[in-house]
């Protein structure tokens, strides 16, 4: 589940309680904003929630997913919400296709725990809100299909 404790390290060698007047030195991980583009991601976690409804969508279940994008400049965490409603079914389907769990035209019973650790690709954009800049998923992309090799292929009887 997503909460303040999900970012706590697991190093137990110095695992101890801090006093109110102790000195601290460890900084938090820096937040990076990715340039717009296509990126590979890993689903790090998901949380079941309830959307209370709004102007465009009535109340419905909500899947809050956390995606990790690793780049040479660092790691970005992108929070994305999927609303479990018939109006957004194509967006949910695109997510499951992107991570290779669903194929086009086939029915799929959503199995959210299987999404943890799954990898996929998405087009990432930038959104500004209240003076802050955030990454957001613009759309999930289909897995790349294996391409034909243009090199010399094995042919029986040919050397």
Secondary structure, 3 states (H helix, E strand, C coil): CCCHHHHCCCCCCCCCCCCCCCCCCCCCCCCCCCCCEEEEEEEEEEEEEEECCCCCCCCEEEEEEEEEEEECCEEEEEEEEEEECHHHHHHHHHHHHHCCCCCCCCCCCCCHHHHCCCEEEEEEEEEEECCEEEEEEEEEECCCCCCCCCCCCCCCCCC
